[in-house]
Amino acid sequence: NKFNLDMRITKYNTLKWILTFINPLIISITYIIVTNVESIVLGSIVGFLIMILLVYSSYEIIGRLLKRKEERKNV
């Protein structure tokens, strides 16, 4: 919704495949970082923050790339 992607131009399958690869990458990066933290409480806080940052930044990048691709098809 943030980027107002036109789903007639941006295919649902494309979006589905991109998210299928990005989500496990986010989870695995978060897991690797959390397992290296000694404290359980600190690990939970760091894991939560890392997860939020990775989700927001990766979805932001995906949205911008798809919006740019969508604008090129309209020209």
N, C-alpha and C positions, 0 to 999 in steps of 0.2 A: 504494500500500500504506500509506503514511503516514496517509492520511485515512480509510482503510477505506470507500471509496466503494462503494455497492451498485450494481453495473452493471445490475441490473434496473430501477432507477429512473433512474440517470444513463445516458443512451443513449451508445453507443460513437460514433455519428456526431457527436454534440455535442462530445465530447472530441476527436475527430479534427479537426473544423473549427476548434476553438479553438487547438489545437496547430499546425495548418497556418498560421494567421496569426501566432502568437507566435514560432515558430522563425525565420522569415526576418527578423522585426523584431529579434530578438536578434543575429543575424548581421550585419545591416546597421548597427546601432548600434555593435557592436564594430569593424567595418571602418572606419567613419567616425572613431572615436576613434584607432584604430591608425595610420591614414594621416596623422594630424596629429602623430604623434610622430616626431622626427628620427632617433633611434637605432634600429637593427634589434633589438638585444638588449632595450632598454627597451620598445620597441613590442611585442615578443613577450611580455614579462612583463606589461605593462599589458593587452594583449589577452587573455591567459589569465585574469587576475584579473577583468577586466570581464565576460568570458564566463561564468565561474563565478558571479559575483554576479548577473548578469542571469538566468541559467537558474534558479538557486535561488530568487530572489525572485519571478520571474514564475510558476514552477510552484507556489510556496507560495501566491501569491494565487489562482491558478486552482483549486487544491485546496480552499482555504477557501471560495471562492465556490460551487463545486459542492457541497461538503458542506453549506453553509447552504441552498442550493436544495433539496438532497435532504431535509434535515430539515423544510423547509416543506411538502414534498409528503406526508410521513408524518403530519402533524398533521391 
